[in-house]
Amino acid sequence: MSVGSVLLCILNFNIARFLNIQIVTFFVNKSRSESTQIGQKQKFVMWVAGLRGAMAYALAINSIDDYGEPGKIMLSITLIYALITILGVGSFLNPVLNYCEVTRKEGISAEPEEIESGVEKKRCCQGFKKCVADFDQRYFSPVFTMQSSKEP
């Protein structure tokens, strides 16, 4: 497996993802009203977000049984691409979202409402989500986000 083949595969993955998003959103937008259609900025963010899913990994694992040595290459390239998109693209996705002005709609908060009409809502896995968020805040955020310090 050469560097050229890895780069060619990454290029092909990105072209395929771009075409997939364009075609699917074209058909989805046909059934939506003008105010709820997916715009170009949202499509761009969907494309930049990348291919990180468990499905790609599962198919790559399965390709070892189906194709032998070429299957191992598919798995290696899939893992390299996943690593690049998770660590690389994931680290600058928030600035891309801000630049493209892709934000939550008004009235939708990032934090779930804990109390609605005086009755606490039951949240599935709320404690687990809090632990993961705390872990992310303590360990991942300092590593993958850089705070620029301006010194005079």
C-alpha positions as CSV (number, residue, x, y, z in Angstrom):
1,M,0.0,0.0,0.0
2,S,1.6,3.2,-1.1
3,V,1.0,6.8,-0.1
4,G,-0.3,7.5,-3.5
5,S,-3.0,4.9,-3.2
6,V,-4.1,6.2,0.2
7,L,-4.3,9.7,-1.1
8,L,-6.3,8.6,-4.2
9,C,-8.7,6.7,-2.0
10,I,-9.2,9.7,0.3
11,L,-9.9,11.8,-2.8
12,N,-12.4,9.3,-4.1
13,F,-14.1,9.1,-0.6
14,N,-14.5,12.8,-0.6
15,I,-15.9,13.0,-4.2
16,A,-18.3,10.1,-3.5
17,R,-19.5,11.8,-0.2
18,F,-19.9,15.1,-2.0
19,L,-22.0,13.5,-4.8
20,N,-24.0,11.5,-2.3
21,I,-24.9,14.6,-0.3
22,Q,-25.8,16.6,-3.4
23,I,-28.1,13.9,-4.8
24,V,-29.8,12.9,-1.6
25,T,-30.4,16.5,-0.5
26,F,-31.8,17.3,-4.0
27,F,-34.5,14.7,-3.5
28,V,-35.1,15.6,0.2
29,N,-35.5,19.3,-0.7
30,K,-38.1,18.3,-3.3
31,S,-40.4,17.3,-0.5
32,R,-39.7,20.2,1.8
33,S,-41.1,23.7,1.9
34,E,-38.9,26.6,0.9
35,S,-38.2,27.6,4.5
36,T,-37.0,24.1,5.6
37,Q,-34.8,23.2,2.6
38,I,-31.2,22.2,3.2
39,G,-29.0,25.1,2.0
40,Q,-25.6,25.1,0.4
41,K,-23.9,26.0,3.7
42,Q,-25.5,23.0,5.5
43,K,-24.5,20.8,2.6
44,F,-20.9,22.0,2.8
45,V,-20.9,21.2,6.6
46,M,-22.4,17.8,5.9
47,W,-19.6,17.1,3.4
48,V,-16.8,18.4,5.7
49,A,-18.1,16.4,8.6
50,G,-16.8,13.4,6.8
51,L,-17.1,9.7,6.8
52,R,-16.7,8.4,10.3
53,G,-19.4,5.9,10.7
54,A,-19.5,2.5,12.1
55,M,-20.9,1.2,8.8
56,A,-17.7,2.0,6.9
57,Y,-15.7,0.2,9.5
58,A,-18.0,-2.8,9.5
59,L,-17.9,-3.1,5.7
60,A,-14.1,-2.8,5.8
61,I,-13.9,-5.6,8.4
62,N,-16.2,-7.7,6.3
63,S,-14.1,-7.1,3.2
64,I,-11.2,-9.0,4.7
65,D,-13.3,-12.2,4.5
66,D,-14.6,-11.4,1.0
67,Y,-11.5,-10.1,-0.7
68,G,-8.5,-11.3,1.3
69,E,-5.4,-9.1,0.9
70,P,-7.2,-6.3,-0.9
71,G,-9.7,-6.3,2.0
72,K,-6.9,-5.7,4.4
73,I,-5.9,-2.7,2.3
74,M,-9.5,-1.4,2.4
75,L,-9.6,-1.8,6.2
76,S,-6.3,0.1,6.5
77,I,-7.4,3.0,4.3
78,T,-10.7,3.2,6.1
79,L,-9.0,3.4,9.5
80,I,-6.6,6.0,8.2
81,Y,-9.4,8.1,6.8
82,A,-11.5,7.7,10.0
83,L,-8.5,8.9,12.0
84,I,-7.9,11.9,9.8
85,T,-11.6,12.9,9.9
86,I,-12.1,12.3,13.6
87,L,-8.9,14.0,14.8
88,G,-8.2,16.4,11.9
89,V,-11.6,17.5,10.7
90,G,-13.2,17.1,14.1
91,S,-10.7,19.6,15.6
92,F,-11.7,22.4,13.2
93,L,-15.3,21.6,12.6
94,N,-16.6,24.2,15.1
95,P,-14.9,27.1,13.4
96,V,-16.2,25.8,10.1
97,L,-19.7,25.8,11.5
98,N,-19.3,29.3,12.8
99,Y,-17.9,30.5,9.5
100,C,-20.8,29.0,7.5
101,E,-23.2,30.4,10.0
102,V,-24.7,27.0,10.7
103,T,-26.3,27.3,14.1
104,R,-29.2,25.9,16.0
105,K,-32.7,27.3,15.2
106,E,-34.1,29.7,17.7
107,G,-35.9,28.0,20.5
108,I,-33.7,24.9,20.4
109,S,-31.2,25.0,23.2
110,A,-28.0,23.0,23.4
111,E,-28.8,21.9,27.0
112,P,-32.0,19.9,27.5
113,E,-34.6,21.4,29.7
114,E,-34.5,19.7,33.1
115,I,-38.0,20.8,34.3
116,E,-41.0,21.2,32.0
117,S,-44.3,22.4,33.5
118,G,-43.1,21.8,37.1
119,V,-42.5,18.1,36.4
120,E,-39.0,16.7,35.9
121,K,-38.6,15.0,32.6
122,K,-37.1,11.6,32.6
123,R,-33.9,11.6,30.5
124,C,-32.4,8.4,29.2
125,C,-28.7,8.0,30.1
126,Q,-28.5,11.6,31.4
127,G,-25.8,10.6,34.0
128,F,-23.7,8.9,31.4
129,K,-24.0,11.9,29.1
130,K,-22.8,14.1,31.9
131,C,-19.8,11.9,32.7
132,V,-18.8,11.9,29.0
133,A,-19.2,15.7,28.8
134,D,-17.0,16.1,31.9
135,F,-14.4,13.8,30.5
136,D,-14.4,15.6,27.3
137,Q,-14.1,19.0,29.0
138,R,-11.2,17.9,31.2
139,Y,-9.1,15.8,28.7
140,F,-10.1,16.1,25.1
141,S,-10.9,19.9,24.9
142,P,-7.6,21.0,26.2
143,V,-5.8,18.8,23.7
144,F,-7.9,19.4,20.5
145,T,-8.8,23.0,21.0
146,M,-6.2,25.8,21.1
147,Q,-6.9,28.9,23.1
148,S,-4.9,31.7,21.5
149,S,-3.3,33.9,24.2
150,K,-2.6,37.4,23.1
151,E,0.3,38.8,25.0
152,P,1.2,42.5,24.5
